[in-house]
């Protein structure tokens, strides 16, 4: 009986263990696919003006971008359009994976869903920023600053939620899920 119970716990932990499951491998595949899409030469007009794939998402923007007070010209707008479509494709590839993140044994699906919502809500806000950049309502510097702020706010809020929830449950498992989801914030 004890062996059977221990075995069930192992099955549960294998399902949850993000690193030993295929979740980590699938995450890496989606991230690499997205990075590859960002290497297309069609994005060259904006390559030095925006971080096409920002990793870490809440890291500082390069000085050259933060000091670029320019607005997009016609070539830039075409590249921004292509970039926005590539980001949408990346997010579409990531959504099913985010929806399938393993739920820790001492957490609920709704808690994990709430963590995922912080990332996907940041995607929506970043999409609005790309539109404003495309329309010339933001300079490249403004875009970069606001993008970092969105990422910082989302990741900080997710981290606090995970820590508070884990503290209530006397675990560290939801924090593991939050850390796994952080990588998707780069797709902003």
Long-range contacts (C-beta under 8 A, 24 or more apart in sequence): 9-105, 12-105, 13-105, 15-102, 16-102, 16-103, 16-104, 16-105, 16-173, 17-102, 18-101, 18-102, 18-176, 18-177, 18-180, 21-102, 23-97, 23-100, 23-101, 23-102, 23-180, 24-180, 26-97, 27-97, 27-180, 27-183, 27-184, 30-90, 30-93, 30-94, 30-97, 31-183, 31-186, 33-90, 33-93, 34-86, 34-89, 34-90, 34-93, 34-94, 34-186, 34-187, 37-86, 37-89, 37-90, 38-83, 38-86, 40-82, 40-86, 42-79, 42-82, 43-79, 43-82, 43-83, 43-86, 44-79, 45-75, 45-76, 45-78, 45-79, 46-72, 46-76, 46-79, 46-80, 46-83, 49-76, 49-140, 50-83, 50-133, 50-140, 50-143, 50-144, 51-144, 51-147, 52-83, 53-186, 53-187, 54-147, 54-151, 54-186, 54-188, 55-183, 55-186, 56-182, 56-185, 56-186, 57-122, 57-151, 57-155, 57-182, 57-185, 57-186, 57-188, 58-148, 58-151, 58-152, 58-155, 58-156, 58-185, 59-148, 60-148, 61-144, 61-145, 61-147, 61-148, 65-140, 65-141, 65-144, 66-141, 66-144, 66-145, 67-141, 68-139, 68-140, 68-141, 68-144, 69-139, 69-140, 69-141, 70-139, 70-140, 71-136, 71-138, 71-139, 71-140, 72-133, 72-134, 72-136, 72-140, 77-134, 80-130, 80-133, 80-134, 81-134, 83-130, 84-127, 84-130, 84-131, 84-134, 87-126, 87-127, 87-130, 87-187, 87-188, 88-127, 90-187, 91-120, 91-123, 91-187, 94-184, 94-187, 95-120, 98-181, 98-184, 101-177, 101-180, 101-181, 102-177, 103-177, 104-171, 104-173, 104-174, 104-176, 104-177, 105-173, 106-169, 106-171, 106-173, 107-165, 107-169, 107-171, 107-173, 107-174, 107-177, 111-165, 111-174, 112-174, 112-177, 114-161, 115-158, 115-161, 115-162, 115-174, 115-177, 115-178, 115-181, 116-181, 118-154, 118-155, 118-157, 118-158, 118-161, 118-181, 119-154, 119-158, 119-181, 119-182, 119-184, 119-185, 121-154, 122-150, 122-151, 122-153, 122-154, 122-185, 122-188, 123-187, 123-188, 125-150, 126-150, 126-151, 126-188, 147-188, 150-188, 151-185, 151-188, 154-185, 155-182, 155-185, 158-182
